[in-house]
Amino acid sequence: MPRVQVMISASWLRKLALVIVLLLAGMLAGCAASRSPVTGTFDAPAQKNLGAQRVSVFFHFRHLTQEHGFDTIPKLKAQGVKDFDNLFRDALGEISNISGYVTFTESPTDVNNPQRRQERETFRQDNEYTLQVDFFEESSFKQQCLSATISLLSLTLIPMPYTWDYTITAKLSDTSGKPVRSYQRKASLNNWVQVVLMFAYPFHPLEGKREEIYAESLHDIFRQIESEKVLKK
């Protein structure tokens, strides 16, 4: 009987040691993120909409995500990046003739909240234009699982990529709901994970690269709106 207890204890010790090794590997793993250029950018010379009458705009934001192979449909999430409000505020300077604006970020729980839905429709009716901006993040469940499995089995010695594709779509409509213009930008984000990359992380953080995609896309869309002089009375 004592021998059996020793064997069981040794087995548990081996499992515990394996768990500790895996945890340490995860803690030591580093990453280096990179991003593609934003495609679909406005390629004409930027022009200010000087002398235009000021208009009110309702900015309706939606952050969506879909992991293909796992999610059947795109799903709303609370936010795409942590500092989105500041990114939007900075990009808003590209448009010169806004008299006032209000923002609304759609939440997954709004479907069960009639007050929030009514608030959104009130904003739409009370402003001369509505700009709905969708930030859509796509990834592959198969690719994410494969990368995670190889990273785990190799203790992150084999560098593995994690990829996300972003589509930023902006639809401008007037107060009656009539479409005015639409815009779209695309970019990809890659994050390589490996133990050696722990030294590269401070210079190539994932969140920073994602913020760059959001900020560059917003600036470019707003710059095109300004240059095309579509906000007018």
Residue pairs with C-beta under 8 A, 6 or more apart in sequence:
21 155
22 152
22 155
25 152
25 155
25 156
25 195
26 156
28 156
28 195
28 198
29 151
29 156
29 193
29 194
29 195
29 197
29 198
30 193
30 194
30 195
30 196
30 197
30 198
30 199
30 200
30 201
31 191
31 192
31 193
31 194
31 197
31 200
31 201
31 204
31 206
32 191
32 192
32 197
32 200
32 201
32 203
32 204
33 189
33 190
33 191
33 192
33 204
33 205
33 206
33 208
33 209
33 210
34 189
34 190
34 192
34 204
34 209
35 187
35 188
35 189
35 190
35 209
35 210
35 212
35 213
36 187
36 188
36 189
37 187
38 185
38 186
38 187
38 213
38 216
38 217
38 220
39 185
39 186
39 187
40 183
40 184
40 185
40 186
41 185
41 220
42 220
42 221
42 223
42 224
42 227
44 227
45 227
46 223
46 226
46 227
47 226
47 227
47 229
48 96
48 226
49 95
49 96
49 97
49 226
49 227
49 229
49 231
50 96
52 96
52 97
52 229
52 231
52 232
53 97
53 232
53 233
54 97
54 98
54 99
55 97
55 98
55 99
55 128
55 129
55 231
55 232
55 233
56 98
56 99
56 100
56 101
56 126
56 127
56 128
56 129
57 95
57 98
57 100
57 101
57 127
57 128
57 129
57 130
57 131
57 231
58 101
58 102
58 103
58 104
58 123
58 124
58 126
58 127
58 129
58 130
58 131
59 88
59 101
59 102
59 103
59 104
59 131
59 133
60 103
60 104
60 106
60 120
60 123
60 124
60 130
60 131
60 132
60 133
61 84
61 88
61 103
61 104
61 105
61 106
61 132
61 133
61 135
62 76
62 105
62 106
62 132
62 133
62 134
62 135
63 76
63 77
63 78
63 79
63 80
63 105
63 135
63 137
64 74
64 75
64 76
64 77
64 134
64 135
64 136
64 137
65 71
65 74
65 75
65 77
65 136
65 137
65 138
65 139
66 73
66 74
66 75
66 136
66 137
66 138
66 139
67 138
67 139
67 140
67 141
67 144
68 138
68 139
68 140
68 141
69 140
69 141
69 142
70 141
71 141
74 136
75 108
76 106
76 107
76 108
77 108
78 105
78 107
78 108
79 105
80 135
80 137
80 210
80 214
81 87
81 207
81 210
81 211
81 214
82 207
83 211
84 105
84 214
87 211
87 214
87 215
87 218
88 103
88 218
90 215
90 219
91 215
91 218
91 219
91 222
92 98
92 101
92 222
94 219
94 222
94 223
94 225
94 226
95 222
95 225
95 226
95 231
96 226
97 231
97 232
98 231
100 127
101 127
102 123
102 126
102 127
104 119
104 120
104 123
106 120
107 113
107 116
109 116
110 116
110 117
110 120
123 130
124 130
124 175
124 177
125 175
127 175
128 174
128 175
128 233
129 172
129 173
129 174
129 175
129 180
129 231
130 172
130 173
130 174
130 175
130 177
131 170
131 171
131 172
131 225
132 170
132 171
132 173
133 168
133 169
133 170
133 218
133 221
134 167
134 168
134 169
134 170
135 166
135 168
135 214
136 166
136 167
136 168
136 169
137 164
137 165
137 166
138 164
138 165
138 166
138 167
139 162
139 163
139 164
139 165
140 163
143 162
143 163
144 162
146 160
147 160
147 161
147 162
147 193
148 160
150 158
150 160
151 158
151 160
151 193
151 194
155 195
156 193
156 194
156 195
157 194
157 195
158 194
159 192
159 193
159 194
159 196
159 197
160 192
160 193
160 194
161 190
161 191
161 192
161 193
162 190
162 191
162 192
162 193
163 188
163 189
163 190
163 191
164 188
164 189
164 210
165 186
165 187
165 188
165 189
166 186
166 187
166 188
166 189
166 213
166 217
167 184
167 185
167 186
168 184
168 185
168 186
168 213
168 214
168 217
168 218
168 221
169 182
169 183
169 184
170 182
170 183
170 184
170 221
171 179
171 181
171 182
172 179
172 180
172 181
172 182
172 183
172 225
172 230
173 179
173 180
174 180
180 230
181 225
181 228
181 230
183 221
183 224
183 225
185 216
185 217
185 220
185 221
187 213
187 216
187 217
189 206
189 209
189 210
189 213
191 206
225 231
